[in-house]
Amino acid sequence: MQELCQLETRAFCAERRVERPKRPPSSFFDDRGRRNVETSRSRSAAATIAVGTASNWPPWGPALSVPLPSELAYCSGRMVRATRRQEAEATIATVEAAYDLGPTDSDWFPRLLEAILPLLDHGLGAGGLIAVKAPTPGPPTIEATHVASGPDDVIARHIAATAALPVEQTHAQTQSGVFIVSDRTANHPEMLETWRTFFDGAKDAIGLMTVDTDGRGILILAPTPQVVALAPSTRARWEMMAAHVASGVRLRNALLQQRESETSASELPHGAEAMINPSDFGVIDAVKNAQGNDALRALREAAIRIDKSRADGRQEEHTDAALAEWRALVRGRWSMVDWFDTDERRYVLALPNPPMVPNPRGLTEQEQQVTAFAALGDSHKLIAYRLGLSRSRVSHLLASGMRKLGVKTQAQLVEKMGALALAEYQQRTGEG
């Protein structure tokens, strides 16, 4: 009976493979997606979205329960683990979900969790939260939480566990990439033991953490029954996924602000600065910063690389190399995103999506970006990937930026950028 159940589960997982978008993202579900939801609804766990603020902590209370299609299936309490091919599919699907313009703002996060779930879940549940961290130590503002599988309170438990830890330690967690509780508490084993008291049967947790330069971030988390150990290549893959998720969150917020203000910096869809036809990668139109020949060449080359990466990345032997070619931004400014017109024709848009950074006088835009990410603890390699620059260019920009700021060490840079961020935060909020 158990073998039969496992066979049925594998067939279900294979049927649910995520494919490249073929329909306009104006509709939340296409025909395939609607059938998937109806098929999997009986298998899905209850999902929760909750909103809270720093003054309303923890953010329990009234919540909206919504069904979430789940990639998980259990047989006699045992979860069927994803194959390497399914992991490759899920990796690319996660990056695609980060930039998907189709889901509504409330549906985007559940869809992202659905895409990454095969990489995470160890049978103890999985979920995530979106939060904004102020420059000063203290609890973040929780914008949304969502439970993708397992117990309804899996994220609530993690939030409660984090609240029980020293705030100066949790506030200092700013590095994007794979999130492993035993790693993050390696210098404070007592913190790991405290965290474990909030989870039955969990020794550790694995997930993805993003922190952007404006303090907004995402944490996706799944408790594990054993301590997690990952190979360096796997950690690098998680870092790249985190860079794309952070870029996708930033893009969502920018487009939301654009809709709310009813203004657009461009006549192209979603305020794009260039539109590319993916059939021949010819540039259909370009405006503003994308008009120069050098910029157009960079955008066209990026569109070609991304299209190839999406196809090659679903083959497990090519996933890491393909993902390495798919940078989170082009030249620190553009995200390359699919868009469909009303006739379902696909185009690639170059959407302006630069990181929001403190604005010290005398620094160029790219120097500001590089110094801001360096202050978060990102490596030169990760900064280069996040911005779509070369590592040598990042090294040069960081050196020149630090010289202009009058700092010589990483600690001095963190202090300087922290003071700038705090000043901007106080000016924006009227505090201080």
C-alpha positions as CSV (number, residue, x, y, z in Angstrom):
1,M,0.0,0.0,0.0
2,Q,2.8,2.4,0.9
3,E,4.6,1.6,-2.4
4,L,1.4,2.3,-4.3
5,C,1.0,5.6,-2.5
6,Q,4.6,6.6,-3.3
7,L,4.1,5.8,-7.0
8,E,0.9,7.9,-7.1
9,T,2.7,10.7,-5.3
10,R,5.6,10.7,-7.8
11,A,3.1,10.8,-10.7
12,F,1.3,13.7,-9.0
13,C,4.6,15.6,-8.6
14,A,5.6,15.0,-12.2
15,E,2.3,16.2,-13.4
16,R,2.7,19.4,-11.4
17,R,6.0,20.5,-13.0
18,V,6.2,24.2,-13.5
19,E,6.4,25.3,-17.1
20,R,7.4,28.6,-18.7
21,P,4.5,31.0,-19.0
22,K,2.5,30.7,-22.2
23,R,-0.5,32.9,-21.4
24,P,-0.8,36.5,-20.5
25,P,-0.2,37.2,-16.8
26,S,-3.4,39.4,-16.6
27,S,-5.3,36.2,-15.5
28,F,-4.2,34.7,-12.3
29,F,-4.8,31.1,-13.4
30,D,-4.5,29.7,-16.9
31,D,-6.3,26.5,-17.9
32,R,-3.5,24.2,-16.6
33,G,-3.1,26.2,-13.4
34,R,-6.9,26.0,-12.6
35,R,-6.9,22.2,-13.0
36,N,-3.8,22.0,-10.8
37,V,-5.5,24.0,-8.0
38,E,-8.7,21.9,-8.1
39,T,-6.7,18.7,-8.1
40,S,-4.4,19.6,-5.3
41,R,-6.9,21.4,-3.0
42,S,-7.6,18.2,-1.0
43,R,-3.8,17.8,-0.5
44,S,-3.1,21.4,0.5
45,A,-2.5,22.6,4.0
46,A,-4.3,25.6,5.5
47,A,-2.5,28.8,4.6
48,T,-2.5,32.0,6.6
49,I,-1.8,35.6,5.7
50,A,-1.5,38.0,8.6
51,V,-0.5,41.6,8.9
52,G,1.1,43.2,11.9
53,T,3.2,46.1,12.9
54,A,6.1,46.7,15.3
55,S,3.6,48.1,17.8
56,N,1.4,45.0,17.4
57,W,3.9,42.2,18.1
58,P,3.7,39.3,17.7
59,P,1.2,39.7,14.8
60,W,-1.3,37.1,15.9
61,G,-5.0,37.9,15.8
62,P,-7.6,37.8,13.0
63,A,-6.2,36.2,9.9
64,L,-7.4,35.4,6.5
65,S,-7.2,31.7,5.6
66,V,-6.8,30.8,2.0
67,P,-6.1,27.5,0.2
68,L,-2.7,27.0,-1.2
69,P,-1.8,24.4,-3.9
70,S,1.0,22.3,-2.4
71,E,3.7,20.3,-4.1
72,L,3.9,18.0,-1.0
73,A,2.3,14.6,-0.6
74,Y,2.6,12.3,2.4
75,C,2.3,8.5,2.7
76,S,1.9,7.2,6.2
77,G,3.4,10.3,7.6
78,R,6.5,10.2,5.3
79,M,7.1,12.8,2.7
80,V,8.3,11.9,-0.8
81,R,11.5,13.8,-1.4
82,A,12.0,15.7,-4.7
83,T,14.3,14.2,-7.3
84,R,17.3,16.1,-8.6
85,R,15.3,16.9,-11.7
86,Q,12.4,18.2,-9.6
87,E,14.9,20.3,-7.6
88,A,16.2,21.8,-10.8
89,E,12.7,22.6,-12.0
90,A,11.8,24.1,-8.6
91,T,15.0,26.3,-8.6
92,I,14.1,27.9,-12.0
93,A,10.4,28.0,-11.1
94,T,11.3,30.0,-8.0
95,V,13.2,32.6,-10.0
96,E,10.4,32.8,-12.5
97,A,7.8,33.2,-9.7
98,A,9.8,36.1,-8.3
99,Y,9.3,38.1,-11.5
100,D,5.8,36.9,-12.4
101,L,3.6,39.9,-13.1
102,G,0.5,37.8,-13.2
103,P,-0.5,37.1,-9.6
104,T,-2.3,39.8,-7.6
105,D,-0.2,41.4,-4.8
106,S,-1.9,39.2,-2.2
107,D,-1.3,36.0,-4.3
108,W,2.3,36.6,-5.3
109,F,3.8,35.4,-2.1
110,P,1.8,32.1,-1.9
111,R,2.8,31.4,-5.5
112,L,6.5,32.0,-4.7
113,L,6.2,29.6,-1.7
114,E,4.5,27.0,-3.9
115,A,7.4,27.2,-6.3
116,I,10.2,26.8,-3.7
117,L,8.4,24.2,-1.6
118,P,10.0,21.1,-3.2
119,L,13.4,22.4,-2.1
120,L,12.5,23.0,1.5
121,D,10.0,20.8,3.2
122,H,11.2,18.0,5.5
123,G,7.8,17.0,6.8
124,L,7.6,19.5,9.7
125,G,5.9,22.3,7.8
126,A,7.0,25.3,5.8
127,G,6.0,28.9,5.4
128,G,7.3,32.4,5.1
129,L,7.0,36.1,6.1
130,I,7.6,39.5,4.5
131,A,9.0,42.1,6.9
132,V,10.6,45.5,7.0
133,K,13.4,46.1,9.4
134,A,14.0,49.6,10.8
135,P,17.6,50.9,11.0
136,T,17.4,50.7,14.9
137,P,17.4,47.4,16.8
138,G,13.9,46.1,17.5
139,P,11.3,43.8,16.0
140,P,10.5,44.3,12.3
141,T,7.2,45.3,10.9
142,I,5.6,42.1,9.6
143,E,3.7,42.8,6.4
144,A,2.5,39.2,5.6
145,T,2.9,35.6,6.7
146,H,1.9,32.5,4.8
147,V,1.9,28.9,5.8
148,A,2.5,26.6,2.8
149,S,2.4,23.2,4.4
150,G,2.2,21.4,7.8
151,P,1.1,23.1,11.1
152,D,-0.8,26.3,10.7
153,D,1.5,28.0,13.3
154,V,4.9,27.0,11.9
155,I,5.8,30.6,11.1
156,A,4.1,31.9,14.3
157,R,6.4,29.6,16.2
158,H,9.5,30.9,14.5
159,I,8.5,34.5,15.1
160,A,7.9,33.7,18.8
161,A,11.3,31.9,18.9
162,T,13.0,34.9,17.4
163,A,11.3,37.3,19.8
164,A,12.8,35.2,22.7
165,L,16.4,35.7,21.4
166,P,18.6,38.7,22.0
167,V,17.4,41.5,19.8
168,E,20.9,42.7,19.1
169,Q,21.7,39.3,17.6
170,T,18.6,38.9,15.5
171,H,18.7,42.5,14.2
172,A,22.2,41.9,12.9
173,Q,21.0,39.1,10.6
174,T,21.3,40.9,7.2
175,Q,23.0,38.4,4.9
176,S,20.9,37.1,2.0
177,G,21.1,33.5,0.9
178,V,20.3,30.2,2.5
179,F,19.0,30.5,6.1
180,I,20.0,27.7,8.4
181,V,19.2,28.3,12.1
182,S,22.3,26.3,13.3
183,D,24.5,28.5,11.0
184,R,23.0,31.7,12.2
185,T,23.5,30.8,15.8
186,A,26.9,29.1,15.5
187,N,28.6,31.5,17.9
188,H,25.7,31.3,20.3
189,P,24.6,27.7,20.8
190,E,22.3,28.7,23.6
191,M,20.2,30.5,21.0
192,L,19.8,27.4,19.0
193,E,18.6,25.5,22.1
194,T,16.1,28.3,22.8
195,W,14.8,28.1,19.2
196,R,14.4,24.3,19.4
197,T,12.1,24.7,22.4
198,F,9.4,26.2,20.1
199,F,9.4,23.3,17.7
200,D,8.5,19.6,18.4
201,G,10.9,17.3,16.7
202,A,13.0,19.9,15.0
203,K,16.7,20.2,15.4
204,D,17.3,22.9,12.8
205,A,15.6,24.7,9.9
206,I,16.5,25.6,6.3
207,G,15.1,28.3,4.2
208,L,15.8,31.4,2.1
209,M,16.4,34.9,3.5
210,T,16.6,38.1,1.5
211,V,17.4,41.6,2.9
212,D,17.4,44.6,0.5
213,T,19.0,47.9,1.0
214,D,15.7,49.5,2.2
215,G,15.3,47.0,5.0
216,R,12.6,45.0,3.4
217,G,13.1,41.2,3.3
218,I,11.6,37.8,3.0
219,L,12.2,34.7,5.2
220,I,11.0,31.4,3.9
221,L,11.6,28.6,6.5
222,A,11.1,24.8,7.0
223,P,12.0,23.1,10.2
224,T,14.2,19.9,9.8
225,P,14.5,16.8,12.0
226,Q,18.3,16.9,11.7
227,V,21.0,19.5,11.7
228,V,21.4,20.9,8.1
229,A,24.8,20.7,6.3
230,L,25.1,22.0,2.7
231,A,27.8,21.8,0.1
232,P,29.3,25.2,-1.0
233,S,27.8,24.8,-4.5
234,T,24.3,24.4,-2.9
235,R,24.9,27.5,-0.8
236,A,25.9,29.4,-3.9
237,R,22.6,28.4,-5.6
238,W,20.6,29.6,-2.6
239,E,22.4,32.9,-2.7
240,M,21.5,33.4,-6.4
241,M,17.8,32.5,-5.7
242,A,17.8,35.0,-2.8
243,A,19.1,37.7,-5.0
244,H,16.3,37.2,-7.5
245,V,13.6,37.0,-4.8
246,A,14.9,40.3,-3.3
247,S,14.8,41.9,-6.8
248,G,11.3,40.5,-7.4
249,V,10.0,42.0,-4.1
250,R,11.5,45.4,-5.0
251,L,9.9,45.3,-8.4
252,R,6.5,44.4,-7.0
253,N,6.7,47.4,-4.6
254,A,7.8,49.7,-7.4
255,L,5.0,48.7,-9.6
256,L,2.5,49.0,-6.8
257,Q,3.6,52.6,-6.1
258,Q,3.4,53.3,-9.8
259,R,-0.2,52.1,-9.9
260,E,-1.2,54.0,-6.7
261,S,0.3,57.2,-8.0
262,E,-1.2,56.6,-11.5
263,T,2.0,57.8,-13.0
264,S,4.5,56.0,-15.3
265,A,7.9,57.1,-16.4
266,S,7.3,55.4,-19.8
267,E,4.7,54.8,-22.4
268,L,5.7,51.2,-22.5
269,P,3.9,48.5,-20.4
270,H,4.5,48.8,-16.6
271,G,6.9,51.8,-17.2
272,A,9.4,49.7,-19.0
273,E,12.4,51.4,-20.7
274,A,12.8,48.8,-23.4
275,M,10.7,46.1,-25.1
276,I,12.3,43.1,-26.8
277,N,10.8,40.5,-29.1
278,P,12.0,37.1,-27.9
279,S,11.6,35.4,-31.3
280,D,14.6,37.2,-32.7
281,F,15.7,39.4,-29.7
282,G,15.2,42.5,-31.6
283,V,14.5,45.7,-29.7
284,I,11.0,46.9,-30.5
285,D,11.2,50.2,-28.5
286,A,13.5,51.9,-26.0
287,V,13.2,55.1,-24.0
288,K,15.1,57.1,-21.4
289,N,18.2,55.3,-20.0
290,A,17.8,52.3,-22.4
291,Q,18.2,54.4,-25.5
292,G,21.9,54.3,-26.0
293,N,23.5,51.7,-28.2
294,D,25.6,50.3,-25.3
295,A,22.6,49.9,-23.1
296,L,20.5,48.3,-25.8
297,R,23.3,45.8,-26.5
298,A,23.5,44.9,-22.8
299,L,19.7,44.4,-22.5
300,R,19.5,42.3,-25.7
301,E,22.4,40.1,-24.5
302,A,20.8,39.7,-21.1
303,A,17.5,38.7,-22.7
304,I,19.3,36.0,-24.8
305,R,21.2,34.7,-21.7
306,I,18.0,34.5,-19.6
307,D,16.0,32.7,-22.2
308,K,18.8,30.1,-22.5
309,S,19.2,29.8,-18.7
310,R,15.4,29.1,-18.3
311,A,15.7,26.2,-20.7
312,D,19.1,24.8,-19.6
313,G,18.5,25.3,-15.9
314,R,15.7,22.7,-15.8
315,Q,18.4,20.0,-16.6
316,E,19.9,19.2,-13.2
317,E,23.5,19.0,-14.6
318,H,23.2,22.6,-15.9
319,T,21.2,24.3,-13.2
320,D,24.0,26.1,-11.4
321,A,25.8,27.3,-14.5
322,A,22.5,28.5,-16.0
323,L,21.5,30.3,-12.9
324,A,24.9,32.0,-12.8
325,E,24.2,33.5,-16.2
326,W,20.8,34.8,-15.1
327,R,21.9,37.9,-13.1
328,A,19.4,39.6,-10.8
329,L,19.8,43.0,-12.6
330,V,21.3,44.4,-15.7
331,R,23.9,47.1,-14.9
332,G,22.3,47.7,-11.5
333,R,19.1,49.1,-13.1
334,W,16.9,46.7,-15.1
335,S,15.0,43.6,-14.3
336,M,14.1,41.5,-17.4
337,V,10.5,40.3,-17.2
338,D,8.1,38.5,-19.4
339,W,4.9,40.4,-20.5
340,F,2.1,39.2,-22.7
341,D,-0.2,41.4,-24.8
342,T,-3.9,40.8,-25.3
343,D,-3.2,38.4,-28.1
344,E,-1.0,36.3,-25.9
345,R,2.2,37.3,-27.7
346,R,5.2,37.2,-25.4
347,Y,7.6,40.1,-25.0
348,V,10.5,40.8,-22.7
349,L,10.4,44.1,-20.8
350,A,13.4,45.9,-19.3
351,L,11.8,47.4,-16.1
352,P,13.8,49.9,-14.1
353,N,14.4,48.3,-10.7
354,P,17.4,49.9,-9.0
355,P,17.9,49.3,-5.2
356,M,16.8,52.0,-2.9
357,V,20.0,53.2,-1.2
358,P,21.1,56.0,1.1
359,N,22.3,59.0,-0.9
360,P,25.6,60.3,0.5
361,R,26.8,63.3,-1.5
362,G,29.6,62.7,-3.9
363,L,29.0,59.0,-4.7
364,T,27.8,57.8,-8.1
365,E,24.7,55.7,-8.2
366,Q,26.6,52.4,-8.6
367,E,29.0,53.4,-5.7
368,Q,25.9,53.9,-3.5
369,Q,24.5,50.5,-4.5
370,V,27.8,48.6,-3.9
371,T,28.5,50.2,-0.6
372,A,25.0,49.6,0.6
373,F,25.1,45.9,-0.2
374,A,28.6,45.6,1.3
375,A,27.3,47.1,4.5
376,L,24.7,44.3,4.6
377,G,27.6,41.8,4.6
378,D,27.3,40.7,1.0
379,S,30.4,39.3,-0.7
380,H,31.9,40.9,-3.8
381,K,30.6,37.9,-5.8
382,L,27.0,38.3,-4.5
383,I,27.0,42.0,-5.0
384,A,28.2,41.5,-8.6
385,Y,25.4,39.0,-9.2
386,R,22.7,41.2,-7.6
387,L,23.6,44.2,-9.7
388,G,24.7,42.5,-12.9
389,L,28.3,43.9,-12.8
390,S,31.7,42.2,-13.0
391,R,33.5,41.4,-9.7
392,S,36.4,43.6,-10.7
393,R,33.9,46.5,-11.3
394,V,32.4,45.9,-7.8
395,S,35.8,45.9,-6.2
396,H,36.7,49.2,-7.9
397,L,33.3,50.8,-7.0
398,L,33.6,49.7,-3.3
399,A,37.1,51.0,-3.0
400,S,36.2,54.4,-4.5
401,G,33.0,54.6,-2.5
402,M,34.7,53.8,0.8
403,R,37.4,56.4,0.0
404,K,34.8,59.1,-0.6
405,L,32.9,58.1,2.6
406,G,36.2,58.4,4.6
407,V,36.1,54.8,5.9
408,K,38.7,52.1,5.7
409,T,37.2,49.0,7.3
410,Q,34.0,46.9,7.0
411,A,33.0,47.9,10.5
412,Q,33.4,51.6,9.7
413,L,31.4,51.2,6.5
414,V,28.5,49.5,8.4
415,E,28.5,52.3,11.0
416,K,28.6,55.0,8.3
417,M,25.8,53.5,6.1
418,G,23.8,52.7,9.2
419,A,23.9,56.3,10.2
420,L,22.9,57.5,6.8
421,A,20.0,55.0,6.7
422,L,18.8,56.0,10.1
423,A,18.9,59.7,9.1
424,E,16.8,59.0,6.0
425,Y,14.4,56.8,8.0
426,Q,13.9,59.5,10.6
427,Q,13.3,62.1,7.9
428,R,10.8,59.8,6.2
429,T,8.9,58.8,9.3
430,G,9.2,62.0,11.3
431,E,10.9,60.1,14.2
432,G,14.0,61.2,16.0
